[in-house]
């Protein structure tokens, strides 16, 4: 019977409609009830996600005991789809705190790969209401009350806090290790976007920069192929699809007998341009360009010039790393790294140039967090106020501040 109900529901409700239903029901402020008849109050339904994994990220719910729980939400027409889609075997769904469905087969909860059970709540189809802003914190109301000039300054300050927090992380690493490896790992991790940061970081540890630097004396053409062989081989992504027989022979000669990384690559919903193999090839070209001087000495002059366009070009490796990704690496890795490096090395001018260039960098591409924060803050979405990378970073910092500090209008149990 449940299967028939799910089929009928599917005929009149699309995946987009189901998402709107979740947001609409959450916006009514009416408690949802689990199979065990425990009320759950949705304080924030989360931001929609286009990446692999749960449908909504960063949701906030309150239990019948008044406990605030943060995590992901997965929505389905029927509760059985959890196992049909293999979510019970997928670690990406271990952060799900609520499974919202139209029909159930009697399960009390959905078992995750970690062994934890996410409670199931049933959604009742109702006339859809426009989603409300449930993240109504004091800070959000305060931000909305500011005039454009004041709000811009507030977002700038938030962007500075994010920049300095990243720099502090690099400072701690520089206290323990040399700058070349720290910067190299930061760039490699940034190439992984949100889905593949972990395997890219592991790859940087498995193939440290000093291993690549040992090949600096080779002929340029052979050296580049060796870099590709080392990185692709350890990543487990070697292929002959884009190389000829001669090139593959050279790559096999250089390929070390090293175990592939253990972290799995996430390829679901990854656009071809963001495929990890393509990004690794871009990394090989970028590293080959700076291997003689080193990453730090190779990028330092570009930082001191304080011209964003020059640094962006210095980080591009066409066609593998374009302008957008180069800007992301510059703002999230290179500039906060050199701000930290300048302070640790006693090179105050380097730190100041890094900060000045950060202020001058143009806006970065939108992502799920900046779009959601813009919706919460400006209601209509995009705003001309977000006219720099500094303010782009500010939106991210404000979103995370709202998310982690929000406790609701009151802390009383339902």
Order of alpha helices (4+ residues) and beta strands (2+ residues): alpha-alpha-beta-beta-beta-beta-beta-alpha-beta-beta-beta-alpha-alpha-alpha-alpha-alpha-alpha-alpha-alpha-alpha-alpha-alpha-alpha-alpha-alpha-alpha
